[in-house]
Amino acid sequence: MKIYFAGSISGGRGDVDFYKLLINDLKNYGTVLTEFIGDDSLLATGETNISDKQIHDRDLSWVLQADVLVAEVSTPSLGVGYEIARAIENNIRVLCLFKEKEGQRLSAMIAGCDAVQTEKYENLEVAKAIIKHFFEVAQLS
């Protein structure tokens, strides 16, 4: 199974260590096409050795190759929202994980979308259980 993991880059890299843990767990279910999202050397400035167009085209190609898209959406990101929308329009299953933080809520465009499975979590163990259930159901579909 090909998995596209989406997490904030330009929107902020405060959750990168958590992304790395999620990506390691996702590897139990298939190939993670975007493992570099968990690389702490990738800063909010993004990749500087290739153009924005090259990044867009490469990442969109990966989205379209994916069987599922798993996004950590606690840090708002325009790019992640775009990737989710493109996955939805191409009938790719989407799981969004959201850790509630004081004074912050998930965008209604994600939380209110019937095509997105949105799950709140408190810690890594809960997130892993959500992911496990998501892939158990995905295997049946």
N, C-alpha and C positions, 0 to 999 in steps of 0.2 A: 504494500500500500504506500502511495506517495502522499506525504503530509507537507502542507505549506504552513509554517509557523509564522504568524505575524505579531510583531511587537514594535513599540515606538522606537524610532531612531531620532529623527529631527525634533519630535515632540518632547524628548527628554529621555535620558538613559538611566534614570534612577532605579529602574527595576531589572537592569541587565543581569544581575546575579540570579534573580528569580527566573528570568527567561532561560538561563543556562540550565537550571534544575528542571524546568518544564521540558526543554528540548531533550535532555537526557532521558526523561521518562517517556517522551513521545517515540524515541528510538525503539522502544519495546514493541511498538505497533507498526512500524514501517520505516521508510526512508524519509528523513526530514530534509527537504529541499533547501531550506533556509537556515541551516545550522549556524551560520555566521551571525545571526541576530543575537545570539548569546555570547558573542565574543566581546569581552570588555575593552578590547583595543579599538572597537568601532565606536567612535564618539558621535555626539549629536550633529556634528558637521557632516556625517555620513561618509560614504566612499568618495575619495577625492581623486582616485586614479582613473575613473571612467566618467563619462558625461551623464547628465540627468536623463537624457533620452536612452542611453544604453542601459541604465539602471531600470527605467520604466519598462523597456521592451523585454529585458531579461526577467524581471520579476513578474510581469504579466504572463510571460511564457510559462514560468513556473506555476503560477496560480492556475492556468488552464491545463497544465499537466497533472495537477494534484487531484487525488480522490477526495480529500477533505482539507479544510482550512481550519486551523485552530489559532485563535487570536487571544492574546492577553490584552485587554482593553482598559485597564485601570488608568493608564497614562494616555490621555487623549492624543490622537494622531490622525492627521488628514490622510496620510498614506495608508494606514491600516483600514480606515473607513473605505477608501477607494478599493483596496484589495477585497474587502468583504463584499462590497457591491458587485464587483466583477465576478466573484465566485458565485454569488446568488444568481446573477443573470445567466450563468453557465451551468446551473443546477448542481453545483458542488456543495456538499454538506458543510455547514459552518457551525463551529462551537466557539463562543466567546466567553472567556473567563474574566470576571470582574471582582476585584477586592475593594470592598467599600472603605472609603476614607472619609473622615469628618469633613463636612462642607463640600463634598464632591458627589456627583451622581452620574450615572451612565447616560449617555445621550439617548433620547427617546427614539432617534432614528435607528439605533441598534436594539435597544430594549423593547421597542414596539414592533419590531419586524418579525412576522410569523415564520420567515424562512431562516431565521437565526436561532439556534439554541443558545440562550444566554444563561449562565450559571454564576451565582455569587459564591465566593469561597472565603474562608478565614485564614487558611494556612496551606502549606504545601501538601500535607496529607489529604486534605479535603479536595484540593485541586486534582491530585492524582486519582482519587476515587471517582471524581466527575469524568476525567479523561478515560479511565478504564470502562466506565459505563457507556460513554459515548462510542467507544470502539467496539464494545460488545454489540451494541445496537447497529452500528455501521456494518458489521460483518453480516448481519442478518438481512440487510436491505439489498 
